[in-house]
Amino acid sequence: MSLTGTPFLVLLIVVTVLCVAATLLLWARLRGPHPLRWVLRFLMIALCQLTAISVVATWMNDDYGLYSSWSDLLGEDDSAVSMVGPPVDRATFTRSDAGTLDTYFRGRHSRMAGQVIVWTPPQYKEARHRGTRFPVVLLLHGVPGSPASWLEHGGMPGDFKQLMEAGTTHPFILAMPVVDPGGVNTDCTDQPGGKVATWLARDVPELLSHKFRTLPGPKGWGLMGFSTGGFCAVRLPLAHPDVFGAGAALDPDPLTGDPGVISNTGERERTSPTSMVRHAKASVDLFLATSAEDPDSPPRYLREFARAAAGTPTRTQVTVLPTGGHNYNTWTRLYPPAFGFLSRHTTAPTA
């Protein structure tokens, strides 16, 4: 039986009630020497206390997501860092003045916890779209950075609303998850120190699918990111094509991997997008963009990736602006072609 969830909690409550009832019933009926009877009574009281404490501890664990499984509780799975936060079914969203929804939760697959900001388009709340499911775009920030970077510096969701009103993109649910939960940056890979790829490709979609009317399947899910987030927007569709069908990378970090993040040369090459795309089997669509003046994301890395993707099911579009640095001014200029690309390669809202 699972450590978390209602069945185990109900079982503990029933056992506690039975222990209390048995103690009341047997208290005066115990036979044997006087010391033995007091030992048995002490054990009955201790059992009642133990079951009652177990009920409270299980309720707290379910509410705060301290441990996600028996192996997690017993410390048998030490392959990755374990963080604290409420599970998906107990994650609560608070609404901000900007109209976004903010939550913090712990993923049951990665055991990592972090912030997720969500914005739903106006159509989501309209009566005529009450049964409509919407495509999702995960907006991935850079490192250092946070999900709020998209709001404070990236012009979201206002810039996207303008594009939507102009008819250049269909409505998306925009979700901004943290890409380095607890400060653990793995370039969106699964490493012994943290399963960030699992966090973004399994836990965050599980949260959004549970709380919002999202479209199923990879054609309903895309990514867009800048800098490190851009790297992740390329890597995650290659690693999880069953989840994400398209990605848009704005000034991505070099797609060969970052030695400062993954020091092992073999592991870095194995998990880098440029290496992965050479062996890609699934069909995904990737938009890669930078500027000719960006030293952190030189165009040659994007073209190298596009050449590696040639002859595979992965389809690429490379855009290079003539001017611009590694900054929000460049990234916001790339919103129109990036969201246009994602609209063409994802499914529109569907009832």
C-alpha positions in Angstrom: 0.0 0.0 0.0 1.3 3.5 -0.9 2.6 5.6 1.9 0.7 8.6 0.6 -3.0 8.9 -0.3 -6.3 8.3 1.5 -6.3 4.5 1.8 -3.3 4.3 4.1 -4.5 7.2 6.2 -8.0 5.6 6.6 -6.4 2.3 7.5 -4.4 3.9 10.3 -7.5 5.7 11.6 -9.4 2.4 11.7 -6.5 0.7 13.5 -6.2 3.5 16.0 -10.0 3.3 16.8 -9.7 -0.5 17.2 -6.7 -0.2 19.5 -8.5 2.3 21.8 -11.7 0.1 21.8 -9.7 -3.0 22.6 -7.9 -1.2 25.4 -11.1 -0.1 27.0 -12.6 -3.6 26.6 -9.7 -5.6 28.0 -8.4 -3.2 30.7 -10.3 -4.8 33.6 -10.3 -8.3 32.1 -6.6 -9.0 32.0 -5.6 -12.1 34.1 -2.3 -13.1 35.6 0.1 -11.7 38.2 -0.3 -8.1 39.1 3.0 -6.9 37.5 2.2 -8.7 34.3 -1.2 -7.0 34.0 0.4 -3.6 34.4 3.0 -4.4 31.7 0.2 -5.5 29.4 -1.8 -2.3 30.1 1.3 -0.2 29.5 1.8 -1.9 26.1 -1.8 -1.3 25.2 -1.5 2.4 26.0 1.8 2.6 24.0 0.1 0.9 21.0 -2.7 3.5 21.2 -0.2 6.3 21.3 1.8 4.8 18.5 -1.2 4.4 16.1 -2.5 7.9 17.0 1.0 9.5 16.3 1.1 7.5 13.0 -2.2 9.0 12.0 -1.0 12.6 12.6 2.4 11.9 11.0 0.8 10.4 7.9 -1.6 13.3 7.6 1.3 15.8 7.9 3.3 13.9 5.3 0.3 13.9 2.9 -0.2 17.6 3.4 3.5 18.7 3.2 4.9 16.0 0.9 7.8 15.1 3.2 8.2 11.6 1.8 6.7 10.3 -1.4 7.2 6.5 -0.9 8.2 3.8 1.6 11.7 3.7 0.0 11.9 7.5 0.3 10.9 7.3 4.0 13.4 4.4 4.7 16.2 6.1 2.8 16.6 3.2 0.4 16.6 5.5 -2.7 19.5 7.9 -2.4 20.0 8.4 -6.1 18.9 12.0 -6.0 18.3 14.9 -3.7 14.9 14.9 -1.9 13.1 18.1 -1.3 10.0 19.1 0.8 6.7 20.4 -0.5 3.1 19.5 -0.9 2.2 16.8 -3.5 0.2 17.5 -6.7 -3.2 16.9 -5.3 -2.6 19.3 -2.4 -0.8 22.0 -4.3 -2.7 25.3 -4.0 -2.5 28.3 -6.4 -2.6 31.9 -5.3 -3.6 34.6 -7.7 -1.4 37.7 -8.2 -2.4 41.2 -9.3 -1.0 40.4 -12.7 -3.6 37.6 -13.2 -1.1 34.8 -12.8 -1.4 31.8 -10.5 1.5 30.8 -8.3 2.2 27.5 -6.5 5.0 25.5 -4.9 4.8 21.7 -4.9 6.9 18.5 -4.8 7.0 16.1 -7.7 6.4 12.5 -6.9 8.7 11.2 -9.7 11.8 13.5 -9.2 11.3 14.2 -5.5 12.2 17.8 -6.2 10.1 20.8 -5.2 9.8 24.2 -6.7 7.7 27.1 -7.9 5.4 27.1 -10.9 3.7 30.2 -12.2 0.7 29.7 -14.5 -1.2 32.1 -16.8 -4.4 31.0 -18.6 -5.7 32.9 -21.7 -8.9 34.9 -21.4 -10.7 32.2 -23.5 -10.0 29.7 -20.8 -12.6 31.4 -18.5 -15.3 32.1 -21.2 -18.5 30.1 -20.9 -18.4 29.0 -24.5 -15.0 27.4 -23.9 -16.0 25.7 -20.6 -15.2 22.2 -22.2 -12.2 23.3 -24.2 -8.8 21.9 -23.6 -5.8 24.2 -24.2 -2.2 23.6 -25.4 0.6 24.4 -23.0 3.9 26.1 -23.4 6.4 25.8 -20.6 8.5 29.0 -20.4 12.0 28.1 -19.1 14.2 30.8 -17.5 17.9 31.2 -17.5 20.4 30.4 -14.7 20.7 32.4 -12.6 17.1 33.4 -12.8 13.6 32.4 -11.6 10.1 31.8 -13.1 9.3 35.4 -12.2 12.0 36.6 -14.6 9.4 36.1 -17.4 7.1 38.6 -15.6 9.6 41.1 -14.3 11.9 41.3 -17.3 10.4 39.2 -20.1 7.1 41.1 -20.6 4.9 38.1 -19.9 2.0 37.7 -20.2 1.4 41.1 -21.7 3.6 40.5 -24.8 2.0 37.2 -25.5 -1.5 38.7 -25.2 -0.6 41.2 -27.9 0.5 38.5 -30.2 -2.6 36.5 -29.5 -4.9 39.5 -30.1 -3.0 40.1 -33.4 -3.8 36.6 -34.5 -0.2 35.4 -34.8 -0.5 32.7 -32.2 -3.3 30.6 -30.8 -4.1 30.7 -27.1 -1.7 28.8 -24.9 -1.7 28.1 -21.2 1.7 29.6 -20.2 3.5 27.8 -17.3 6.7 29.1 -15.8 8.4 26.4 -13.7 11.7 26.7 -11.9 14.5 25.0 -14.0 16.9 24.6 -11.0 14.8 23.4 -8.1 16.5 24.2 -4.8 19.4 25.7 -6.8 20.2 22.4 -8.4 21.2 23.1 -12.0 21.8 20.0 -14.2 21.1 21.5 -17.7 17.7 19.7 -17.5 19.2 16.3 -17.2 18.8 13.6 -14.6 21.9 13.4 -12.4 22.7 11.9 -9.0 22.3 15.3 -7.5 18.9 16.0 -8.9 16.4 14.7 -11.5 15.6 18.0 -13.2 14.6 16.4 -16.5 12.0 14.3 -14.6 10.9 17.4 -12.7 10.1 19.3 -16.0 9.0 16.4 -18.2 6.9 14.4 -15.7 6.1 16.3 -12.5 5.3 19.7 -13.9 3.0 18.3 -16.7 1.4 16.1 -14.1 0.6 19.2 -12.0 -0.8 21.1 -14.9 -2.8 18.3 -16.3 -4.3 17.7 -12.8 -5.2 21.4 -12.2 -6.0 22.7 -15.7 -7.8 21.7 -18.9 -4.8 20.8 -20.9 -4.5 18.9 -24.2 -3.1 15.4 -24.1 -0.1 14.2 -26.1 3.0 15.9 -27.4 1.1 18.0 -29.9 -0.5 19.8 -27.0 2.8 20.6 -25.2 5.7 22.9 -26.2 8.6 24.7 -24.6 10.2 28.1 -25.0 13.3 29.2 -23.1 16.2 31.6 -23.2 19.8 31.0 -22.3 19.9 27.9 -20.1 16.2 27.6 -20.6 16.8 27.7 -24.3 19.2 24.8 -24.0 16.5 22.9 -22.1 13.8 23.8 -24.7 15.9 21.9 -27.3 17.0 19.1 -25.1 13.7 18.1 -23.4 11.8 17.4 -26.7 14.7 15.1 -27.8 14.8 13.3 -24.4 11.0 13.2 -24.0 9.3 13.3 -27.4 6.3 11.5 -25.9 5.7 14.7 -23.8 6.8 17.6 -25.8 6.3 17.9 -29.6 8.0 21.3 -30.1 10.5 23.7 -28.6 11.7 27.2 -29.2 15.2 28.2 -28.0 16.1 31.9 -27.7 19.9 32.5 -27.4 20.4 29.0 -26.0 23.6 28.0 -24.2 26.0 26.0 -26.4 24.1 22.9 -27.4 27.2 20.7 -26.8 26.8 21.1 -23.1 28.3 23.1 -20.3 31.5 21.7 -18.6 30.7 23.9 -15.6 27.4 22.0 -15.0 28.4 18.4 -16.1 32.1 17.9 -15.6 32.2 14.3 -16.9 33.0 14.6 -20.6 31.3 11.4 -21.6 28.1 12.2 -19.6 28.1 15.7 -21.0 28.3 14.5 -24.5 25.7 11.8 -24.0 23.2 14.3 -22.7 23.9 17.2 -25.0 21.3 18.1 -27.6 23.9 18.1 -30.5 24.8 14.5 -29.7 21.3 13.4 -28.9 19.8 14.7 -32.2 22.2 12.6 -34.3 20.4 9.5 -32.9 16.8 11.0 -32.7 14.1 8.6 -33.6 11.0 10.6 -32.8 9.5 13.5 -34.8 9.9 16.9 -33.0 10.0 20.5 -34.3 12.7 22.9 -33.0 13.0 26.7 -33.4 16.6 28.0 -32.7 17.3 31.7 -32.7 20.1 34.0 -31.7 21.8 37.2 -32.9 25.0 37.6 -34.9 26.4 39.7 -32.0 25.7 37.3 -29.1 29.1 35.8 -28.0 27.3 33.5 -25.5 25.1 31.9 -28.2 27.1 32.2 -31.4 25.1 31.2 -34.6 27.7 28.5 -35.5 26.4 26.4 -32.6 22.8 26.5 -33.9 23.9 25.7 -37.5 26.0 22.9 -36.2 23.0 21.5 -34.4 20.8 21.9 -37.6 23.4 20.0 -39.6 23.4 17.2 -37.0 19.6 17.0 -37.2 19.6 16.7 -41.0 18.4 13.3 -42.1 16.7 12.6 -38.7 13.0 13.0 -37.9 13.8 16.2 -36.1 12.9 19.3 -38.0 14.7 22.6 -37.3 14.3 26.3 -38.1 17.2 28.6 -37.5 16.8 32.4 -37.2 19.7 34.8 -36.7 19.0 38.5 -35.9 21.7 40.9 -37.2 22.0 42.7 -33.9 21.4 42.1 -30.3 23.1 40.8 -27.1 22.4 38.0 -24.7 19.5 39.9 -23.0 15.8 40.4 -22.8 15.7 43.0 -25.5 16.9 40.3 -28.0 14.6 37.6 -26.6 11.4 39.7 -26.6 12.2 40.6 -30.3 12.1 36.9 -31.0 8.7 36.3 -29.4 6.7 36.7 -32.7 8.5 34.1 -34.8 8.9 31.8 -31.8 5.3 31.7 -30.8 4.3 31.6 -34.4 6.4 28.5 -34.8 4.9 26.9 -31.7 1.4 27.6 -32.9 2.1 25.9 -36.3 3.5 22.8 -34.6 1.0 22.4 -31.7 -2.7 21.7 -31.7 -5.0 24.6 -31.2 -7.5 24.6 -28.3 -10.0 21.8 -28.9 -13.3 20.9 -27.2 
